[in-house]
Structures are given as structure tokens and as C-alpha cells.
């Protein structure tokens, strides 16, 4: 799962406009930089196979998973 810059350049401004949010060139540059920084890790998480992991019963969200 990848995305190139043209997909992001088309999708992000349209998504922001749909929410009524305006973004100037500097803000779009920041969004682009953050995309390059975080997107590879997001793709790794999306591709993570957790089928063999048993869900934790009654998790205590104030503590680390057991």
C-alpha cells in the first residue's frame, strides 16, 4: 500500500476543503513533510498480521498490555 505525491496533492486539499478548512502553501508543505515522515510507519501498521494474536481479555488501559 503506497501513495505517490500526486495522490496526496489531490486528496489532501479536497479533503480539507470538504471539511471547510483552508490551507496555504506553507501548511500544505508541512502536511507533505509529515506525510513523508509518518506514512511508512502507518503502512507497516496497516500490513501487520495480527491474526495469530489472542485479544487481551478485560484490558486495563491504564497499564501496558500483558
mmCIF file as Biopython writes it, N, C-alpha, C and O atoms, coordinates in Angstrom:
data_model
#
loop_
_atom_site.group_PDB
_atom_site.id
_atom_site.type_symbol
_atom_site.label_atom_id
_atom_site.label_alt_id
_atom_site.label_comp_id
_atom_site.label_asym_id
_atom_site.label_entity_id
_atom_site.label_seq_id
_atom_site.pdbx_PDB_ins_code
_atom_site.Cartn_x
_atom_site.Cartn_y
_atom_site.Cartn_z
_atom_site.occupancy
_atom_site.B_iso_or_equiv
_atom_site.auth_seq_id
_atom_site.auth_asym_id
_atom_site.pdbx_PDB_model_num
ATOM 1   N N  . UNK A ? 1  ? 0.853   -1.170  0.000  1.0 0.0 1  A 1 
ATOM 2   C CA . UNK A ? 1  ? 0.000   0.000   0.000  1.0 0.0 1  A 1 
ATOM 3   C C  . UNK A ? 1  ? 0.901   1.235   0.000  1.0 0.0 1  A 1 
ATOM 4   O O  . UNK A ? 1  ? 1.594   1.512   0.979  1.0 0.0 1  A 1 
ATOM 5   N N  . UNK A ? 2  ? 0.879   1.946   -1.075 1.0 0.0 2  A 1 
ATOM 6   C CA . UNK A ? 2  ? 1.683   3.155   -1.163 1.0 0.0 2  A 1 
ATOM 7   C C  . UNK A ? 2  ? 0.849   4.264   -1.779 1.0 0.0 2  A 1 
ATOM 8   O O  . UNK A ? 2  ? -0.221  4.021   -2.339 1.0 0.0 2  A 1 
ATOM 9   N N  . UNK A ? 3  ? 1.340   5.450   -1.671 1.0 0.0 3  A 1 
ATOM 10  C CA . UNK A ? 3  ? 0.714   6.590   -2.324 1.0 0.0 3  A 1 
ATOM 11  C C  . UNK A ? 3  ? 1.814   7.483   -2.838 1.0 0.0 3  A 1 
ATOM 12  O O  . UNK A ? 3  ? 2.828   7.673   -2.167 1.0 0.0 3  A 1 
ATOM 13  N N  . UNK A ? 4  ? 1.631   8.028   -4.008 1.0 0.0 4  A 1 
ATOM 14  C CA . UNK A ? 4  ? 2.640   8.945   -4.508 1.0 0.0 4  A 1 
ATOM 15  C C  . UNK A ? 4  ? 2.200   10.379  -4.239 1.0 0.0 4  A 1 
ATOM 16  O O  . UNK A ? 4  ? 1.083   10.619  -3.781 1.0 0.0 4  A 1 
ATOM 17  N N  . UNK A ? 5  ? 3.086   11.328  -4.526 1.0 0.0 5  A 1 
ATOM 18  C CA . UNK A ? 5  ? 2.816   12.714  -4.165 1.0 0.0 5  A 1 
ATOM 19  C C  . UNK A ? 5  ? 1.611   13.277  -4.903 1.0 0.0 5  A 1 
ATOM 20  O O  . UNK A ? 5  ? 0.905   14.124  -4.355 1.0 0.0 5  A 1 
ATOM 21  N N  . UNK A ? 6  ? 1.354   12.832  -6.135 1.0 0.0 6  A 1 
ATOM 22  C CA . UNK A ? 6  ? 0.204   13.387  -6.854 1.0 0.0 6  A 1 
ATOM 23  C C  . UNK A ? 6  ? -1.102  12.950  -6.209 1.0 0.0 6  A 1 
ATOM 24  O O  . UNK A ? 6  ? -2.050  13.735  -6.170 1.0 0.0 6  A 1 
ATOM 25  N N  . UNK A ? 7  ? -1.184  11.735  -5.706 1.0 0.0 7  A 1 
ATOM 26  C CA . UNK A ? 7  ? -2.383  11.299  -4.987 1.0 0.0 7  A 1 
ATOM 27  C C  . UNK A ? 7  ? -2.607  12.172  -3.762 1.0 0.0 7  A 1 
ATOM 28  O O  . UNK A ? 7  ? -3.720  12.635  -3.513 1.0 0.0 7  A 1 
ATOM 29  N N  . UNK A ? 8  ? -1.540  12.395  -2.998 1.0 0.0 8  A 1 
ATOM 30  C CA . UNK A ? 8  ? -1.639  13.209  -1.789 1.0 0.0 8  A 1 
ATOM 31  C C  . UNK A ? 8  ? -1.985  14.649  -2.144 1.0 0.0 8  A 1 
ATOM 32  O O  . UNK A ? 8  ? -2.803  15.277  -1.472 1.0 0.0 8  A 1 
ATOM 33  N N  . UNK A ? 9  ? -1.366  15.173  -3.198 1.0 0.0 9  A 1 
ATOM 34  C CA . UNK A ? 9  ? -1.612  16.560  -3.599 1.0 0.0 9  A 1 
ATOM 35  C C  . UNK A ? 9  ? -3.051  16.765  -4.067 1.0 0.0 9  A 1 
ATOM 36  O O  . UNK A ? 9  ? -3.580  17.871  -3.957 1.0 0.0 9  A 1 
ATOM 37  N N  . UNK A ? 10 ? -3.688  15.728  -4.583 1.0 0.0 10 A 1 
ATOM 38  C CA . UNK A ? 10 ? -5.088  15.826  -4.989 1.0 0.0 10 A 1 
ATOM 39  C C  . UNK A ? 10 ? -6.029  15.565  -3.813 1.0 0.0 10 A 1 
ATOM 40  O O  . UNK A ? 10 ? -7.035  16.256  -3.650 1.0 0.0 10 A 1 
ATOM 41  N N  . UNK A ? 11 ? -5.700  14.581  -3.012 1.0 0.0 11 A 1 
ATOM 42  C CA . UNK A ? 11 ? -6.598  14.117  -1.963 1.0 0.0 11 A 1 
ATOM 43  C C  . UNK A ? 11 ? -6.661  15.060  -0.762 1.0 0.0 11 A 1 
ATOM 44  O O  . UNK A ? 11 ? -7.749  15.376  -0.281 1.0 0.0 11 A 1 
ATOM 45  N N  . UNK A ? 12 ? -5.510  15.509  -0.275 1.0 0.0 12 A 1 
ATOM 46  C CA . UNK A ? 12 ? -5.477  16.314  0.949  1.0 0.0 12 A 1 
ATOM 47  C C  . UNK A ? 12 ? -6.215  17.641  0.791  1.0 0.0 12 A 1 
ATOM 48  O O  . UNK A ? 12 ? -7.063  17.952  1.627  1.0 0.0 12 A 1 
ATOM 49  N N  . UNK A ? 13 ? -5.932  18.441  -0.243 1.0 0.0 13 A 1 
ATOM 50  C CA . UNK A ? 13 ? -6.682  19.696  -0.362 1.0 0.0 13 A 1 
ATOM 51  C C  . UNK A ? 13 ? -8.190  19.478  -0.512 1.0 0.0 13 A 1 
ATOM 52  O O  . UNK A ? 13 ? -8.983  20.245  0.035  1.0 0.0 13 A 1 
ATOM 53  N N  . UNK A ? 14 ? -8.585  18.451  -1.239 1.0 0.0 14 A 1 
ATOM 54  C CA . UNK A ? 14 ? -10.011 18.163  -1.401 1.0 0.0 14 A 1 
ATOM 55  C C  . UNK A ? 14 ? -10.635 17.759  -0.068 1.0 0.0 14 A 1 
ATOM 56  O O  . UNK A ? 14 ? -11.742 18.189  0.255  1.0 0.0 14 A 1 
ATOM 57  N N  . UNK A ? 15 ? -9.941  16.949  0.691  1.0 0.0 15 A 1 
ATOM 58  C CA . UNK A ? 15 ? -10.449 16.534  1.998  1.0 0.0 15 A 1 
ATOM 59  C C  . UNK A ? 15 ? -10.568 17.706  2.960  1.0 0.0 15 A 1 
ATOM 60  O O  . UNK A ? 15 ? -11.557 17.821  3.684  1.0 0.0 15 A 1 
ATOM 61  N N  . UNK A ? 16 ? -9.562  18.575  2.968  1.0 0.0 16 A 1 
ATOM 62  C CA . UNK A ? 16 ? -9.618  19.753  3.828  1.0 0.0 16 A 1 
ATOM 63  C C  . UNK A ? 16 ? -10.754 20.682  3.407  1.0 0.0 16 A 1 
ATOM 64  O O  . UNK A ? 16 ? -11.471 21.220  4.252  1.0 0.0 16 A 1 
ATOM 65  N N  . UNK A ? 17 ? -10.914 20.868  2.096  1.0 0.0 17 A 1 
ATOM 66  C CA . UNK A ? 17 ? -11.989 21.730  1.589  1.0 0.0 17 A 1 
ATOM 67  C C  . UNK A ? 17 ? -13.352 21.168  1.964  1.0 0.0 17 A 1 
ATOM 68  O O  . UNK A ? 17 ? -14.262 21.926  2.300  1.0 0.0 17 A 1 
ATOM 69  N N  . UNK A ? 18 ? -13.503 19.849  1.912  1.0 0.0 18 A 1 
ATOM 70  C CA . UNK A ? 18 ? -14.773 19.229  2.282  1.0 0.0 18 A 1 
ATOM 71  C C  . UNK A ? 18 ? -15.106 19.485  3.750  1.0 0.0 18 A 1 
ATOM 72  O O  . UNK A ? 18 ? -16.277 19.524  4.129  1.0 0.0 18 A 1 
ATOM 73  N N  . UNK A ? 19 ? -14.075 19.658  4.572  1.0 0.0 19 A 1 
ATOM 74  C CA . UNK A ? 19 ? -14.280 19.951  5.989  1.0 0.0 19 A 1 
ATOM 75  C C  . UNK A ? 19 ? -14.354 21.451  6.263  1.0 0.0 19 A 1 
ATOM 76  O O  . UNK A ? 19 ? -14.543 21.872  7.404  1.0 0.0 19 A 1 
ATOM 77  N N  . UNK A ? 20 ? -14.202 22.259  5.203  1.0 0.0 20 A 1 
ATOM 78  C CA . UNK A ? 20 ? -14.247 23.703  5.362  1.0 0.0 20 A 1 
ATOM 79  C C  . UNK A ? 20 ? -12.955 24.284  5.903  1.0 0.0 20 A 1 
ATOM 80  O O  . UNK A ? 20 ? -12.961 25.364  6.494  1.0 0.0 20 A 1 
ATOM 81  N N  . UNK A ? 21 ? -11.846 23.584  5.708  1.0 0.0 21 A 1 
ATOM 82  C CA . UNK A ? 21 ? -10.549 24.016  6.219  1.0 0.0 21 A 1 
ATOM 83  C C  . UNK A ? 21 ? -9.703  24.503  5.046  1.0 0.0 21 A 1 
ATOM 84  O O  . UNK A ? 21 ? -9.522  23.785  4.063  1.0 0.0 21 A 1 
ATOM 85  N N  . UNK A ? 22 ? -9.197  25.699  5.151  1.0 0.0 22 A 1 
ATOM 86  C CA . UNK A ? 22 ? -8.292  26.223  4.133  1.0 0.0 22 A 1 
ATOM 87  C C  . UNK A ? 22 ? -6.848  26.010  4.560  1.0 0.0 22 A 1 
ATOM 88  O O  . UNK A ? 22 ? -6.529  26.106  5.745  1.0 0.0 22 A 1 
ATOM 89  N N  . UNK A ? 23 ? -5.986  25.727  3.612  1.0 0.0 23 A 1 
ATOM 90  C CA . UNK A ? 23 ? -4.568  25.531  3.917  1.0 0.0 23 A 1 
ATOM 91  C C  . UNK A ? 23 ? -3.748  26.257  2.858  1.0 0.0 23 A 1 
ATOM 92  O O  . UNK A ? 23 ? -3.954  26.073  1.658  1.0 0.0 23 A 1 
ATOM 93  N N  . UNK A ? 24 ? -2.810  27.092  3.325  1.0 0.0 24 A 1 
ATOM 94  C CA . UNK A ? 24 ? -1.963  27.809  2.371  1.0 0.0 24 A 1 
ATOM 95  C C  . UNK A ? 24 ? -0.783  26.923  1.962  1.0 0.0 24 A 1 
ATOM 96  O O  . UNK A ? 24 ? -0.683  25.769  2.380  1.0 0.0 24 A 1 
ATOM 97  N N  . UNK A ? 25 ? 0.095   27.474  1.150  1.0 0.0 25 A 1 
ATOM 98  C CA . UNK A ? 25 ? 1.208   26.692  0.613  1.0 0.0 25 A 1 
ATOM 99  C C  . UNK A ? 25 ? 2.149   26.186  1.711  1.0 0.0 25 A 1 
ATOM 100 O O  . UNK A ? 25 ? 2.651   25.065  1.631  1.0 0.0 25 A 1 
ATOM 101 N N  . UNK A ? 26 ? 2.384   27.009  2.729  1.0 0.0 26 A 1 
ATOM 102 C CA . UNK A ? 26 ? 3.262   26.589  3.830  1.0 0.0 26 A 1 
ATOM 103 C C  . UNK A ? 26 ? 2.637   25.433  4.615  1.0 0.0 26 A 1 
ATOM 104 O O  . UNK A ? 26 ? 3.326   24.481  4.980  1.0 0.0 26 A 1 
ATOM 105 N N  . UNK A ? 27 ? 1.345   25.522  4.869  1.0 0.0 27 A 1 
ATOM 106 C CA . UNK A ? 27 ? 0.666   24.446  5.597  1.0 0.0 27 A 1 
ATOM 107 C C  . UNK A ? 27 ? 0.644   23.160  4.778  1.0 0.0 27 A 1 
ATOM 108 O O  . UNK A ? 27 ? 0.814   22.068  5.320  1.0 0.0 27 A 1 
ATOM 109 N N  . UNK A ? 28 ? 0.435   23.294  3.479  1.0 0.0 28 A 1 
ATOM 110 C CA . UNK A ? 28 ? 0.468   22.107  2.621  1.0 0.0 28 A 1 
ATOM 111 C C  . UNK A ? 28 ? 1.877   21.502  2.586  1.0 0.0 28 A 1 
ATOM 112 O O  . UNK A ? 28 ? 2.026   20.282  2.508  1.0 0.0 28 A 1 
ATOM 113 N N  . UNK A ? 29 ? 2.900   22.347  2.642  1.0 0.0 29 A 1 
ATOM 114 C CA . UNK A ? 29 ? 4.267   21.834  2.717  1.0 0.0 29 A 1 
ATOM 115 C C  . UNK A ? 29 ? 4.512   21.068  3.997  1.0 0.0 29 A 1 
ATOM 116 O O  . UNK A ? 29 ? 5.173   20.030  3.988  1.0 0.0 29 A 1 
ATOM 117 N N  . UNK A ? 30 ? 3.983   21.575  5.103  1.0 0.0 30 A 1 
ATOM 118 C CA . UNK A ? 30 ? 4.114   20.887  6.388  1.0 0.0 30 A 1 
ATOM 119 C C  . UNK A ? 30 ? 3.389   19.549  6.352  1.0 0.0 30 A 1 
ATOM 120 O O  . UNK A ? 30 ? 3.915   18.538  6.819  1.0 0.0 30 A 1 
ATOM 121 N N  . UNK A ? 31 ? 2.182   19.545  5.797  1.0 0.0 31 A 1 
ATOM 122 C CA . UNK A ? 31 ? 1.430   18.296  5.670  1.0 0.0 31 A 1 
ATOM 123 C C  . UNK A ? 31 ? 2.211   17.295  4.830  1.0 0.0 31 A 1 
ATOM 124 O O  . UNK A ? 31 ? 2.265   16.111  5.162  1.0 0.0 31 A 1 
ATOM 125 N N  . UNK A ? 32 ? 2.823   17.771  3.732  1.0 0.0 32 A 1 
ATOM 126 C CA . UNK A ? 32 ? 3.630   16.888  2.883  1.0 0.0 32 A 1 
ATOM 127 C C  . UNK A ? 32 ? 4.820   16.309  3.626  1.0 0.0 32 A 1 
ATOM 128 O O  . UNK A ? 32 ? 5.129   15.126  3.482  1.0 0.0 32 A 1 
ATOM 129 N N  . UNK A ? 33 ? 5.494   17.139  4.423  1.0 0.0 33 A 1 
ATOM 130 C CA . UNK A ? 33 ? 6.637   16.658  5.206  1.0 0.0 33 A 1 
ATOM 131 C C  . UNK A ? 33 ? 6.225   15.630  6.235  1.0 0.0 33 A 1 
ATOM 132 O O  . UNK A ? 33 ? 6.903   14.618  6.417  1.0 0.0 33 A 1 
ATOM 133 N N  . UNK A ? 34 ? 5.116   15.884  6.909  1.0 0.0 34 A 1 
ATOM 134 C CA . UNK A ? 34 ? 4.624   14.921  7.899  1.0 0.0 34 A 1 
ATOM 135 C C  . UNK A ? 34 ? 4.186   13.623  7.242  1.0 0.0 34 A 1 
ATOM 136 O O  . UNK A ? 34 ? 4.364   12.539  7.798  1.0 0.0 34 A 1 
ATOM 137 N N  . UNK A ? 35 ? 3.615   13.745  6.060  1.0 0.0 35 A 1 
ATOM 138 C CA . UNK A ? 35 ? 3.229   12.555  5.313  1.0 0.0 35 A 1 
ATOM 139 C C  . UNK A ? 35 ? 4.454   11.677  5.033  1.0 0.0 35 A 1 
ATOM 140 O O  . UNK A ? 35 ? 4.419   10.465  5.247  1.0 0.0 35 A 1 
ATOM 141 N N  . UNK A ? 36 ? 5.525   12.292  4.558  1.0 0.0 36 A 1 
ATOM 142 C CA . UNK A ? 36 ? 6.747   11.532  4.270  1.0 0.0 36 A 1 
ATOM 143 C C  . UNK A ? 36 ? 7.352   10.938  5.538  1.0 0.0 36 A 1 
ATOM 144 O O  . UNK A ? 36 ? 7.966   9.872   5.494  1.0 0.0 36 A 1 
ATOM 145 N N  . UNK A ? 37 ? 7.182   11.620  6.657  1.0 0.0 37 A 1 
ATOM 146 C CA . UNK A ? 37 ? 7.736   11.139  7.916  1.0 0.0 37 A 1 
ATOM 147 C C  . UNK A ? 37 ? 6.938   9.971   8.488  1.0 0.0 37 A 1 
ATOM 148 O O  . UNK A ? 37 ? 7.517   8.979   8.930  1.0 0.0 37 A 1 
ATOM 149 N N  . UNK A ? 38 ? 5.603   10.087  8.481  1.0 0.0 38 A 1 
ATOM 150 C CA . UNK A ? 38 ? 4.771   9.109   9.174  1.0 0.0 38 A 1 
ATOM 151 C C  . UNK A ? 38 ? 4.173   8.019   8.290  1.0 0.0 38 A 1 
ATOM 152 O O  . UNK A ? 38 ? 3.859   6.941   8.794  1.0 0.0 38 A 1 
ATOM 153 N N  . UNK A ? 39 ? 4.005   8.260   6.989  1.0 0.0 39 A 1 
ATOM 154 C CA . UNK A ? 39 ? 3.301   7.303   6.145  1.0 0.0 39 A 1 
ATOM 155 C C  . UNK A ? 39 ? 3.942   5.915   6.111  1.0 0.0 39 A 1 
ATOM 156 O O  . UNK A ? 39 ? 3.208   4.929   6.162  1.0 0.0 39 A 1 
ATOM 157 N N  . UNK A ? 40 ? 5.279   5.781   6.028  1.0 0.0 40 A 1 
ATOM 158 C CA . UNK A ? 40 ? 5.846   4.421   6.012  1.0 0.0 40 A 1 
ATOM 159 C C  . UNK A ? 40 ? 5.474   3.609   7.259  1.0 0.0 40 A 1 
ATOM 160 O O  . UNK A ? 40 ? 5.190   2.416   7.152  1.0 0.0 40 A 1 
ATOM 161 N N  . UNK A ? 41 ? 5.471   4.233   8.419  1.0 0.0 41 A 1 
ATOM 162 C CA . UNK A ? 41 ? 5.093   3.510   9.647  1.0 0.0 41 A 1 
ATOM 163 C C  . UNK A ? 41 ? 3.609   3.164   9.642  1.0 0.0 41 A 1 
ATOM 164 O O  . UNK A ? 41 ? 3.221   2.102   10.128 1.0 0.0 41 A 1 
ATOM 165 N N  . UNK A ? 42 ? 2.782   4.041   9.104  1.0 0.0 42 A 1 
ATOM 166 C CA . UNK A ? 42 ? 1.347   3.772   9.016  1.0 0.0 42 A 1 
ATOM 167 C C  . UNK A ? 42 ? 1.103   2.580   8.097  1.0 0.0 42 A 1 
ATOM 168 O O  . UNK A ? 42 ? 0.279   1.718   8.404  1.0 0.0 42 A 1 
ATOM 169 N N  . UNK A ? 43 ? 1.811   2.526   6.976  1.0 0.0 43 A 1 
ATOM 170 C CA . UNK A ? 43 ? 1.675   1.388   6.058  1.0 0.0 43 A 1 
ATOM 171 C C  . UNK A ? 43 ? 2.090   0.106   6.759  1.0 0.0 43 A 1 
ATOM 172 O O  . UNK A ? 43 ? 1.426   -0.919  6.606  1.0 0.0 43 A 1 
ATOM 173 N N  . UNK A ? 44 ? 3.175   0.144   7.525  1.0 0.0 44 A 1 
ATOM 174 C CA . UNK A ? 44 ? 3.617   -1.044  8.267  1.0 0.0 44 A 1 
ATOM 175 C C  . UNK A ? 44 ? 2.530   -1.514  9.237  1.0 0.0 44 A 1 
ATOM 176 O O  . UNK A ? 44 ? 2.280   -2.714  9.348  1.0 0.0 44 A 1 
ATOM 177 N N  . UNK A ? 45 ? 1.889   -0.588  9.934  1.0 0.0 45 A 1 
ATOM 178 C CA . UNK A ? 45 ? 0.821   -0.966  10.863 1.0 0.0 45 A 1 
ATOM 179 C C  . UNK A ? 45 ? -0.380  -1.552  10.132 1.0 0.0 45 A 1 
ATOM 180 O O  . UNK A ? 45 ? -0.983  -2.517  10.602 1.0 0.0 45 A 1 
ATOM 181 N N  . UNK A ? 46 ? -0.731  -0.975  8.985  1.0 0.0 46 A 1 
ATOM 182 C CA . UNK A ? 46 ? -1.856  -1.490  8.214  1.0 0.0 46 A 1 
ATOM 183 C C  . UNK A ? 46 ? -1.594  -2.894  7.680  1.0 0.0 46 A 1 
ATOM 184 O O  . UNK A ? 46 ? -2.526  -3.684  7.524  1.0 0.0 46 A 1 
ATOM 185 N N  . UNK A ? 47 ? -0.338  -3.206  7.402  1.0 0.0 47 A 1 
ATOM 186 C CA . UNK A ? 47 ? 0.022   -4.514  6.855  1.0 0.0 47 A 1 
ATOM 187 C C  . UNK A ? 47 ? 0.338   -5.545  7.937  1.0 0.0 47 A 1 
ATOM 188 O O  . UNK A ? 47 ? 0.595   -6.707  7.622  1.0 0.0 47 A 1 
ATOM 189 N N  . UNK A ? 48 ? 0.323   -5.140  9.205  1.0 0.0 48 A 1 
ATOM 190 C CA . UNK A ? 48 ? 0.642   -6.029  10.310 1.0 0.0 48 A 1 
ATOM 191 C C  . UNK A ? 48 ? -0.408  -7.128  10.427 1.0 0.0 48 A 1 
ATOM 192 O O  . UNK A ? 48 ? -1.603  -6.842  10.503 1.0 0.0 48 A 1 
ATOM 193 N N  . UNK A ? 49 ? 0.030   -8.366  10.441 1.0 0.0 49 A 1 
ATOM 194 C CA . UNK A ? 49 ? -0.881  -9.506  10.551 1.0 0.0 49 A 1 
ATOM 195 C C  . UNK A ? 49 ? -1.035  -9.865  12.023 1.0 0.0 49 A 1 
ATOM 196 O O  . UNK A ? 49 ? -0.105  -10.376 12.646 1.0 0.0 49 A 1 
ATOM 197 N N  . UNK A ? 50 ? -2.201  -9.600  12.567 1.0 0.0 50 A 1 
ATOM 198 C CA . UNK A ? 50 ? -2.468  -9.903  13.977 1.0 0.0 50 A 1 
ATOM 199 C C  . UNK A ? 50 ? -3.408  -11.098 14.134 1.0 0.0 50 A 1 
ATOM 200 O O  . UNK A ? 50 ? -3.976  -11.311 15.206 1.0 0.0 50 A 1 
ATOM 201 N N  . UNK A ? 51 ? -3.569  -11.870 13.070 1.0 0.0 51 A 1 
ATOM 202 C CA . UNK A ? 51 ? -4.499  -12.996 13.106 1.0 0.0 51 A 1 
ATOM 203 C C  . UNK A ? 51 ? -4.136  -14.015 14.189 1.0 0.0 51 A 1 
ATOM 204 O O  . UNK A ? 51 ? -5.027  -14.627 14.778 1.0 0.0 51 A 1 
ATOM 205 N N  . UNK A ? 52 ? -2.858  -14.204 14.457 1.0 0.0 52 A 1 
ATOM 206 C CA . UNK A ? 52 ? -2.445  -15.198 15.436 1.0 0.0 52 A 1 
ATOM 207 C C  . UNK A ? 52 ? -2.347  -14.674 16.854 1.0 0.0 52 A 1 
ATOM 208 O O  . UNK A ? 52 ? -1.959  -15.418 17.754 1.0 0.0 52 A 1 
ATOM 209 N N  . UNK A ? 53 ? -2.684  -13.421 17.075 1.0 0.0 53 A 1 
ATOM 210 C CA . UNK A ? 53 ? -2.568  -12.830 18.407 1.0 0.0 53 A 1 
ATOM 211 C C  . UNK A ? 53 ? -3.916  -12.921 19.114 1.0 0.0 53 A 1 
ATOM 212 O O  . UNK A ? 53 ? -4.940  -12.487 18.586 1.0 0.0 53 A 1 
ATOM 213 N N  . UNK A ? 54 ? -3.900  -13.482 20.296 1.0 0.0 54 A 1 
ATOM 214 C CA . UNK A ? 54 ? -5.113  -13.614 21.096 1.0 0.0 54 A 1 
ATOM 215 C C  . UNK A ? 54 ? -5.432  -12.259 21.734 1.0 0.0 54 A 1 
ATOM 216 O O  . UNK A ? 54 ? -4.548  -11.644 22.331 1.0 0.0 54 A 1 
ATOM 217 N N  . UNK A ? 55 ? -6.677  -11.781 21.620 1.0 0.0 55 A 1 
ATOM 218 C CA . UNK A ? 55 ? -7.018  -10.496 22.236 1.0 0.0 55 A 1 
ATOM 219 C C  . UNK A ? 55 ? -6.937  -10.566 23.758 1.0 0.0 55 A 1 
ATOM 220 O O  . UNK A ? 55 ? -7.245  -11.596 24.359 1.0 0.0 55 A 1 
ATOM 221 N N  . UNK A ? 56 ? -6.525  -9.478  24.366 1.0 0.0 56 A 1 
ATOM 222 C CA . UNK A ? 56 ? -6.432  -9.413  25.822 1.0 0.0 56 A 1 
ATOM 223 C C  . UNK A ? 56 ? -7.841  -9.272  26.398 1.0 0.0 56 A 1 
ATOM 224 O O  . UNK A ? 56 ? -8.612  -8.413  25.970 1.0 0.0 56 A 1 
ATOM 225 N N  . UNK A ? 57 ? -8.168  -10.122 27.369 1.0 0.0 57 A 1 
ATOM 226 C CA . UNK A ? 57 ? -9.485  -10.060 27.997 1.0 0.0 57 A 1 
ATOM 227 C C  . UNK A ? 57 ? -9.463  -9.005  29.101 1.0 0.0 57 A 1 
ATOM 228 O O  . UNK A ? 57 ? -8.501  -8.914  29.864 1.0 0.0 57 A 1 
ATOM 229 N N  . UNK A ? 58 ? -10.509 -8.227  29.179 1.0 0.0 58 A 1 
ATOM 230 C CA . UNK A ? 58 ? -10.669 -7.189  30.204 1.0 0.0 58 A 1 
ATOM 231 C C  . UNK A ? 58 ? -9.407  -6.340  30.335 1.0 0.0 58 A 1 
ATOM 232 O O  . UNK A ? 58 ? -8.807  -6.290  31.409 1.0 0.0 58 A 1 
ATOM 233 N N  . UNK A ? 59 ? -9.003  -5.684  29.275 1.0 0.0 59 A 1 
ATOM 234 C CA . UNK A ? 59 ? -7.757  -4.916  29.350 1.0 0.0 59 A 1 
ATOM 235 C C  . UNK A ? 59 ? -7.881  -3.731  30.330 1.0 0.0 59 A 1 
ATOM 236 O O  . UNK A ? 59 ? -8.921  -3.079  30.413 1.0 0.0 59 A 1 
ATOM 237 N N  . UNK A ? 60 ? -6.810  -3.484  31.051 1.0 0.0 60 A 1 
ATOM 238 C CA . UNK A ? 60 ? -6.714  -2.308  31.905 1.0 0.0 60 A 1 
ATOM 239 C C  . UNK A ? 60 ? -5.925  -1.288  31.114 1.0 0.0 60 A 1 
ATOM 240 O O  . UNK A ? 60 ? -4.703  -1.387  31.008 1.0 0.0 60 A 1 
ATOM 241 N N  . UNK A ? 61 ? -6.626  -0.296  30.552 1.0 0.0 61 A 1 
ATOM 242 C CA . UNK A ? 61 ? -5.980  0.650   29.661 1.0 0.0 61 A 1 
ATOM 243 C C  . UNK A ? 61 ? -5.053  1.613   30.383 1.0 0.0 61 A 1 
ATOM 244 O O  . UNK A ? 61 ? -4.377  2.409   29.732 1.0 0.0 61 A 1 
ATOM 245 N N  . UNK A ? 62 ? -5.002  1.563   31.715 1.0 0.0 62 A 1 
ATOM 246 C CA . UNK A ? 62 ? -4.059  2.394   32.448 1.0 0.0 62 A 1 
ATOM 247 C C  . UNK A ? 62 ? -2.703  1.719   32.570 1.0 0.0 62 A 1 
ATOM 248 O O  . UNK A ? 62 ? -1.756  2.320   33.078 1.0 0.0 62 A 1 
ATOM 249 N N  . UNK A ? 63 ? -2.597  0.466   32.108 1.0 0.0 63 A 1 
ATOM 250 C CA . UNK A ? 63 ? -1.343  -0.292  32.174 1.0 0.0 63 A 1 
ATOM 251 C C  . UNK A ? 63 ? -0.948  -0.771  30.788 1.0 0.0 63 A 1 
ATOM 252 O O  . UNK A ? 63 ? -1.766  -0.794  29.869 1.0 0.0 63 A 1 
ATOM 253 N N  . UNK A ? 64 ? 0.310   -1.152  30.649 1.0 0.0 64 A 1 
ATOM 254 C CA . UNK A ? 64 ? 0.806   -1.713  29.406 1.0 0.0 64 A 1 
ATOM 255 C C  . UNK A ? 64 ? 0.149   -3.092  29.178 1.0 0.0 64 A 1 
ATOM 256 O O  . UNK A ? 64 ? -0.228  -3.758  30.142 1.0 0.0 64 A 1 
ATOM 257 N N  . UNK A ? 65 ? 0.011   -3.522  27.911 1.0 0.0 65 A 1 
ATOM 258 C CA . UNK A ? 65 ? -0.551  -4.850  27.660 1.0 0.0 65 A 1 
ATOM 259 C C  . UNK A ? 65 ? 0.276   -5.938  28.323 1.0 0.0 65 A 1 
ATOM 260 O O  . UNK A ? 65 ? 1.487   -5.797  28.497 1.0 0.0 65 A 1 
ATOM 261 N N  . UNK A ? 66 ? -0.391  -7.021  28.690 1.0 0.0 66 A 1 
ATOM 262 C CA . UNK A ? 66 ? 0.312   -8.134  29.344 1.0 0.0 66 A 1 
ATOM 263 C C  . UNK A ? 66 ? 0.834   -9.096  28.315 1.0 0.0 66 A 1 
ATOM 264 O O  . UNK A ? 66 ? 1.454   -10.099 28.667 1.0 0.0 66 A 1 
#
